[in-house]
Amino acid sequence: MNKQEKLAMVESALEEFYGDQQFALSLREAVLYSIHAGGKRIRPYLLLEVLEALKVPITLAHAQVAAALEMIHTGSLIHDDLPAMDDDDYRRGRLTNHKKFGEALAILAGDALFLDPYALIAQADLSSQAKVDLIASLSLASGSMGMVAGQVLDMEGEGKHLNLEELQTIHANKTGKLIAFPFQAAGIISGLDARLQEDLKYIGELIGLAFQVRDDVLDVTASFEEIGKTPQKDLQAEKSTYPALLGLDEAIVFCNHTLDRANAKLEEISRLVNFDKGPIVEIVESLRINA
Amino acid sequence: MNKQEKLAMVESALEEFYGDQQFALSLREAVLYSIHAGGKRIRPYLLLEVLEALKVPITLAHAQVAAALEMIHTGSLIHDDLPAMDDDDYRRGRLTNHKKFGEALAILAGDALFLDPYALIAQADLSSQAKVDLIASLSLASGSMGMVAGQVLDMEGEGKHLNLEELQTIHANKTGKLIAFPFQAAGIISGLDARLQEDLKYIGELIGLAFQVRDDVLDVTASFEEIGKTPQKDLQAEKSTYPALLGLDEAIVFCNHTLDRANAKLEEISRLVNFDKGPIVEIVESLRINA
């Protein structure tokens, strides 16, 4: 199955979930506005790609788990952009949710995207045990022991001089855990033993870290057209970033070195189980920054 | 088990979940501030009470499901109070979360309380199938097909003249479904057949409706000291309420009649299964308004 086909399955799962809702149409509109805001679907795509690498035939149920993950990610973007948070007017070149629908509806659209995805997973055609494990992992990755905690630490770190470890703790939670989740989820769905699930999750964590370093680097080097949001926003907000902490060149080296570590672990796993690492290595390489 | 012992188990479950979190201490503080804001725990109490009425011995797992429900309810109160929503400075006689911790942390505390409870249920000592059913029900009751939808409809109804059916749709979603959930959940946990689960849920819906009518009536008749928030807030906000729509006397009759219907259904169930309806009838009666 090619990338386009995989992403089409995720879109269908999202459409099917929100498509038949009869009431609170403005809520549905606000939710779908951000769902369809042109995100790259990197998290859902990773899940389906890792499943395929593990030789699991992709089904609707897998697309539903992937869609649930994207819902939580999307909800977090809506809340991140709020005036009380990052106060952003644009995301990916379009008005942010609260600029389009007002703050109250944006808050509620984010809330719905946090509360809905668990029903989507619970109703998927997978074993009850797999669903319980997926739900536990997703909830822990996103709530007060994951993404939300990272958001709080990030907010509190503004204007402070953080060291590398503190910065990594912030990003490991704020963005890392939702990028590691698809790796762990693929391990749960394919029935890998706990150690291999952990190994897969670790690769996801490395990719998540590289993803963040790359994002910080692009924030310094790219223009509005290239990244679809106001560049150098982080610098204006006096946020600690990898380029600010390490220097631009060293941040690029750090990003690429993290990707090397992910590749080494992928190689290791492919020697232990029937795992076609090629497509995952390709994703890793797409994050590499050419200095 | 008496009420105090039941509620103590719920407090323990909440404490245990948030007690061992090592990072983002300010998030934990903000979450626990609202968790410990003196709510009456009516929803968790209903769950444990209905379970006991169904002759199910109460365990930690049941208290965890009850705690998960209270977490979502608490998160919704934090977000309801935000400046972009009801803009309340006080709740239950204390500063609202955002007045105490700032808007950003209040938004994130609410988010955590929406994302965390699913892990709590997923990790409870119950069958996987029961957990999947509980999670699906709770998610559907709280997200864009439940509580959040009701919030949106409520917001959009402000300043409009709603009819009784529109008002009931708002409340059935905004508050009704999270009060019906403990009844449905008790049915799931005790393994009742689908029809009896639905009957129990219906009783919860009636109690939820009566609860809301009573709340509207108290908003008109009570003082700050009695209800712990600014009275007549609804009237100031030009919200449709049962007293505004039906008149105060008729609203009281409607509340009490709804409670009669709940009692009739309780009687019916107690003839079909081993169900000690007494304590539930007592809760129903506690909502009755003496004209």
Interface residues (C-beta under 8 A of the other chain):
Chain A: Y18 Q21 F23 A24 S26 L27 R28 V31 I72 G75 S76 H79 L82 A84 M85 G102 E103 A104 L105 I107 L108 G110 D111 A112 F114 L115 D116 P117 Y118 A119 L120 I121 A122 Q123 S127 S128 Q129 K131 V132 D133 I135 A136 L138 S139 L140 S142 G143 S144 M145 M147 V148 A149 G150 Q151 V152 L153 M155 E156 T169 N173
Chain B: Y18 Q21 F23 A24 S26 L27 R28 V31 I72 G75 S76 H79 L82 A84 M85 G102 E103 A104 L105 I107 L108 G110 D111 A112 F114 L115 D116 P117 Y118 A119 L120 I121 A122 Q123 S127 S128 Q129 K131 V132 D133 I135 A136 L138 S139 L140 S142 G143 S144 M145 G146 M147 V148 A149 G150 Q151 V152 L153 M155 E156 T169 N173
